[in-house]
Amino acid sequence: MADLVQYADGSLALRNEVEGTDLARWGGPKTPSQTTPRYGGGKTVKIPLTANDAAAGIFTWTNTEPVAVIVTKAVVDVTTNSSAACSISIGQAATAVLSNNLIDTLSVAAIGTFDNVTDKGTNGKSRQRVAPGQVVTGSTASGASSGLAGNLYLDYVLV
């Protein structure tokens, strides 16, 4: 049996009473310390890919959180490949422009699942800080994205 438990530090936990363990815990003090940390669960957003060759045309996600986030993974799931040779770049920027600091020139001419750890390319990184109001974009880096379909799964944690 799982119960919701509110702790004195303000955090909330989903607790397995049989085993006496917290399955997940969120919240805590506004100013965390080593003895009273703030607990934060990661978040995942699912963003559909669009066949559009304009800068940030594949997708644009805006960080609407009240604080900065750290993108820990960007997973590209290509369910329908582009009808011709095409590569895309994914990255963080202040505005909706082509950026490649998460994934640099990934071919989407084949169906598959790709990420910013294994398939990051030359300029891609395994993590990237995104300030409130900044964006993560997907853009055509070369070729034409016609026919492309799929989703981006963006994992992040609040800073």
C-alpha positions as a Markdown table, in Angstrom:
| # | Residue | x | y | z |
|---|---|---|---|---|
| 1 | Met | 0.0 | 0.0 | 0.0 |
| 2 | Ala | 1.3 | 3.4 | -0.9 |
| 3 | Asp | 0.4 | 6.6 | 1.0 |
| 4 | Leu | 1.1 | 10.3 | 0.6 |
| 5 | Val | 3.3 | 11.6 | 3.4 |
| 6 | Gln | 4.0 | 15.3 | 4.2 |
| 7 | Tyr | 7.3 | 15.8 | 6.0 |
| 8 | Ala | 8.1 | 18.7 | 8.4 |
| 9 | Asp | 10.5 | 20.3 | 5.7 |
| 10 | Gly | 7.4 | 20.7 | 3.4 |
| 11 | Ser | 8.3 | 17.9 | 1.1 |
| 12 | Leu | 5.7 | 15.4 | 0.0 |
| 13 | Ala | 6.5 | 11.7 | -0.5 |
| 14 | Leu | 4.7 | 8.7 | -2.0 |
| 15 | Arg | 5.6 | 6.1 | 0.7 |
| 16 | Asn | 5.5 | 2.3 | 0.6 |
| 17 | Glu | 4.3 | 1.6 | 4.1 |
| 18 | Val | 4.9 | -2.1 | 3.8 |
| 19 | Glu | 8.6 | -1.7 | 3.1 |
| 20 | Gly | 9.0 | 1.7 | 4.9 |
| 21 | Thr | 10.6 | 3.4 | 1.9 |
| 22 | Asp | 9.8 | 6.5 | -0.1 |
| 23 | Leu | 9.0 | 5.6 | -3.7 |
| 24 | Ala | 9.4 | 9.3 | -4.7 |
| 25 | Arg | 9.7 | 12.6 | -2.9 |
| 26 | Trp | 9.2 | 16.2 | -4.0 |
| 27 | Gly | 9.6 | 19.7 | -2.5 |
| 28 | Gly | 11.2 | 20.8 | 0.6 |
| 29 | Pro | 12.6 | 24.2 | 1.9 |
| 30 | Lys | 12.9 | 27.2 | -0.4 |
| 31 | Thr | 16.6 | 27.5 | 0.6 |
| 32 | Pro | 18.0 | 23.9 | 0.7 |
| 33 | Ser | 21.0 | 23.0 | 2.8 |
| 34 | Gln | 23.1 | 19.8 | 3.2 |
| 35 | Thr | 20.9 | 18.7 | 6.2 |
| 36 | Thr | 17.5 | 19.7 | 4.6 |
| 37 | Pro | 17.8 | 19.2 | 0.9 |
| 38 | Arg | 15.1 | 20.0 | -1.7 |
| 39 | Tyr | 13.7 | 17.0 | -3.5 |
| 40 | Gly | 12.9 | 17.3 | -7.2 |
| 41 | Gly | 11.7 | 14.7 | -9.6 |
| 42 | Gly | 12.7 | 14.8 | -13.2 |
| 43 | Lys | 10.3 | 15.8 | -15.9 |
| 44 | Thr | 9.8 | 14.5 | -19.4 |
| 45 | Val | 8.1 | 16.4 | -22.2 |
| 46 | Lys | 7.0 | 14.8 | -25.5 |
| 47 | Ile | 7.2 | 17.1 | -28.5 |
| 48 | Pro | 6.1 | 16.0 | -32.0 |
| 49 | Leu | 8.6 | 16.4 | -34.8 |
| 50 | Thr | 7.4 | 18.5 | -37.8 |
| 51 | Ala | 8.8 | 18.4 | -41.3 |
| 52 | Asn | 9.7 | 22.1 | -41.7 |
| 53 | Asp | 13.1 | 23.3 | -42.9 |
| 54 | Ala | 12.9 | 26.8 | -41.3 |
| 55 | Ala | 15.2 | 27.5 | -38.3 |
| 56 | Ala | 13.6 | 25.8 | -35.3 |
| 57 | Gly | 11.0 | 24.4 | -37.7 |
| 58 | Ile | 11.3 | 20.7 | -36.6 |
| 59 | Phe | 10.2 | 21.8 | -33.0 |
| 60 | Thr | 10.5 | 24.5 | -30.4 |
| 61 | Trp | 10.1 | 24.0 | -26.7 |
| 62 | Thr | 10.1 | 26.9 | -24.3 |
| 63 | Asn | 11.2 | 26.5 | -20.7 |
| 64 | Thr | 8.1 | 27.8 | -18.9 |
| 65 | Glu | 9.4 | 26.7 | -15.5 |
| 66 | Pro | 10.0 | 29.6 | -13.1 |
| 67 | Val | 13.6 | 28.5 | -12.7 |
| 68 | Ala | 16.4 | 27.3 | -14.9 |
| 69 | Val | 16.4 | 23.6 | -15.9 |
| 70 | Ile | 19.1 | 21.2 | -16.9 |
| 71 | Val | 18.3 | 19.1 | -19.9 |
| 72 | Thr | 19.7 | 15.6 | -19.0 |
| 73 | Lys | 18.6 | 13.8 | -22.1 |
| 74 | Ala | 17.1 | 14.5 | -25.6 |
| 75 | Val | 15.7 | 11.3 | -27.2 |
| 76 | Val | 14.7 | 11.5 | -30.9 |
| 77 | Asp | 12.3 | 8.8 | -32.0 |
| 78 | Val | 12.0 | 8.9 | -35.8 |
| 79 | Thr | 8.9 | 6.9 | -36.7 |
| 80 | Thr | 8.9 | 8.0 | -40.4 |
| 81 | Asn | 12.2 | 9.0 | -42.0 |
| 82 | Ser | 12.6 | 12.0 | -44.2 |
| 83 | Ser | 12.0 | 11.2 | -47.9 |
| 84 | Ala | 15.5 | 12.4 | -48.9 |
| 85 | Ala | 18.8 | 12.9 | -47.1 |
| 86 | Cys | 18.3 | 15.2 | -44.1 |
| 87 | Ser | 20.1 | 15.9 | -40.8 |
| 88 | Ile | 18.8 | 17.9 | -37.9 |
| 89 | Ser | 20.4 | 19.7 | -35.0 |
| 90 | Ile | 19.0 | 20.2 | -31.5 |
| 91 | Gly | 20.1 | 22.7 | -29.0 |
| 92 | Gln | 19.3 | 25.4 | -26.4 |
| 93 | Ala | 19.2 | 29.1 | -27.4 |
| 94 | Ala | 17.8 | 32.4 | -26.2 |
| 95 | Thr | 15.4 | 32.5 | -29.2 |
| 96 | Ala | 14.1 | 30.1 | -31.8 |
| 97 | Val | 17.1 | 29.7 | -34.0 |
| 98 | Leu | 19.2 | 26.7 | -35.2 |
| 99 | Ser | 21.3 | 25.5 | -32.3 |
| 100 | Asn | 23.4 | 22.3 | -32.0 |
| 101 | Asn | 24.6 | 22.1 | -28.4 |
| 102 | Leu | 22.6 | 19.0 | -27.6 |
| 103 | Ile | 22.7 | 17.0 | -30.9 |
| 104 | Asp | 24.8 | 18.1 | -33.9 |
| 105 | Thr | 23.7 | 17.0 | -37.4 |
| 106 | Leu | 21.8 | 13.8 | -36.8 |
| 107 | Ser | 20.7 | 12.0 | -39.9 |
| 108 | Val | 16.9 | 11.4 | -39.9 |
| 109 | Ala | 16.9 | 9.6 | -43.3 |
| 110 | Ala | 16.3 | 6.3 | -41.4 |
| 111 | Ile | 13.8 | 5.2 | -38.8 |
| 112 | Gly | 15.4 | 4.8 | -35.4 |
| 113 | Thr | 15.8 | 6.1 | -31.8 |
| 114 | Phe | 18.7 | 8.4 | -31.1 |
| 115 | Asp | 19.9 | 10.5 | -28.1 |
| 116 | Asn | 22.3 | 13.3 | -27.1 |
| 117 | Val | 24.6 | 10.9 | -25.3 |
| 118 | Thr | 25.3 | 8.2 | -28.0 |
| 119 | Asp | 24.5 | 10.3 | -31.1 |
| 120 | Lys | 25.5 | 13.8 | -30.0 |
| 121 | Gly | 27.8 | 14.6 | -32.9 |
| 122 | Thr | 30.7 | 17.1 | -32.8 |
| 123 | Asn | 29.1 | 20.0 | -30.8 |
| 124 | Gly | 26.4 | 18.1 | -28.9 |
| 125 | Lys | 26.5 | 17.8 | -25.1 |
| 126 | Ser | 25.1 | 15.2 | -22.7 |
| 127 | Arg | 23.5 | 18.1 | -20.7 |
| 128 | Gln | 22.6 | 21.7 | -21.2 |
| 129 | Arg | 21.3 | 24.4 | -18.9 |
| 130 | Val | 18.2 | 26.3 | -20.1 |
| 131 | Ala | 17.1 | 29.5 | -18.4 |
| 132 | Pro | 13.5 | 30.4 | -17.9 |
| 133 | Gly | 12.0 | 31.7 | -21.2 |
| 134 | Gln | 14.9 | 30.2 | -23.3 |
| 135 | Val | 14.2 | 27.5 | -25.8 |
| 136 | Val | 15.3 | 24.1 | -27.1 |
| 137 | Thr | 14.9 | 23.9 | -30.8 |
| 138 | Gly | 15.2 | 21.3 | -33.6 |
| 139 | Ser | 16.2 | 22.5 | -37.0 |
| 140 | Thr | 17.1 | 21.1 | -40.3 |
| 141 | Ala | 20.9 | 21.3 | -40.5 |
| 142 | Ser | 21.2 | 20.0 | -44.1 |
| 143 | Gly | 18.9 | 18.5 | -46.8 |
| 144 | Ala | 15.1 | 18.5 | -46.6 |
| 145 | Ser | 12.9 | 17.2 | -43.8 |
| 146 | Ser | 9.9 | 16.4 | -46.0 |
| 147 | Gly | 8.1 | 13.3 | -44.7 |
| 148 | Leu | 9.8 | 13.3 | -41.3 |
| 149 | Ala | 7.6 | 12.3 | -38.3 |
| 150 | Gly | 8.3 | 11.2 | -34.8 |
| 151 | Asn | 8.7 | 12.7 | -31.3 |
| 152 | Leu | 11.4 | 14.2 | -29.1 |
| 153 | Tyr | 11.4 | 13.2 | -25.5 |
| 154 | Leu | 13.2 | 15.8 | -23.4 |
| 155 | Asp | 14.2 | 14.9 | -19.8 |
| 156 | Tyr | 15.1 | 17.7 | -17.4 |
| 157 | Val | 15.5 | 18.6 | -13.8 |
| 158 | Leu | 14.7 | 21.9 | -12.1 |
| 159 | Val | 17.7 | 23.9 | -10.9 |
